[in-house]
C-alpha cells in the first residue's frame, strides 16, 4: 500500500510539473507569435459613412484618402539602413538600360556631325576637349592644340607652345611686341641681337632643367630667347644640354658649363652641389605639376637650396619668359644690381636667424 501510494504521488507531481511548464512556455510562444505577426491596418470609417457609401449624412462626398507611404523593408524604427538589392534586380536594370544607352562611338559622332544640321564643329568643340576631337577626327588645321616641336619656331607660336596661349591671343601679343620695336624690319622681336656688357665667364652658370613632358616647351622657350640665353654659361642635366646643342649647333658664341646626369640618376643633386659651391646664378626649372617623379626628394631639395642661397629661380614658362627681358636689360645696360645672384653669393634672410639659433645651441651645449 505504501509503495502504491508513493508511485501515485510521484505521477501526480510529474503531471503537475508538466502542466505548469507547458502552460508557461506555451503562453510565451503564443505571445511572441502575436507580437511578430503584422496585424492588418484597421478600417477606419467616418461616422457619416453607412454601408460603405462615399457620402456623409449631409450629402457631401468624402475626399479620397492620401496614398499610403511605402517604406523599404530595411527601414526599421524610422531609421533608414542600406537597402539590400538582389543580383536579379541589378541584372534587370542593366538589361533595361542597355537598349536606351546612346552609342557615342567614333563613327556615331562623325555621323551626327555630318548629318545633323544644327550641330556644328564649333558647338562640338564647346562640349568636347581638343584631345577628344582629335581622337574622333573632328579637328582641322586650325586646332589650338599643337604639341609637336617644330625645327623652327615662328614668333606667333612662342606663346602657344610654351605657355598654352591660344593662337588668336598669341598673334595679338606678338603684334604688341612688334609695335614696340623701333626697327620695323625685325621679324622676331624676342631675338634681337644685342651686346652684353659682361662675358659668360664673368658670371655664374644659368641652369636649364625641364621634366619630360615639359621638354617641348623648354625647346620652344630656348628658340624664342636664344639671343639672351647664349650670353650666359649654360648648364643643366644631360638631356637638356643635348637639347641646347641641337638648337645652337656649332655657334662659337655659346658657352656651356658642366653637364650633369639625368634627374632620376642624380642630376638635381649635382645642381644642388653647384649651388653650394657658389657657381650657380640662376635656374629655369620647367616643372611638370601633373606627373609623379621618382626623384621627388631631389626636386624638393633643389628648390629648397635655390631658396636658401637666394638664387634667381623660375619654375614655369611664363615666369622664365618675363625674366628673360630683365636679363637682357641687365646685360645690355651693365646693371649687375638687377641680377646680383650671377655675381655675388646671396643668402635667404632666414639663414641669419638659423645661424643665431645654432650659435645659442652651441653655447648651451658648452655650459651643460
PyMOL commands that set and color helices and strands:
alter all, ss='L'
color gray80, all
select helices_A, chain A and resi 2-36+87-98+106-115+121-127+130-135+155-163+167-179+200-202+212-224+226-229+238-248+263-265+267-276+296-308+317-333+340-342+349-366
alter helices_A, ss='H'
color red, helices_A
select strands_A, chain A and resi 205-210+233-237+255-260+280-286+312-314
alter strands_A, ss='S'
color yellow, strands_A
deselect
rebuild
show_as cartoon
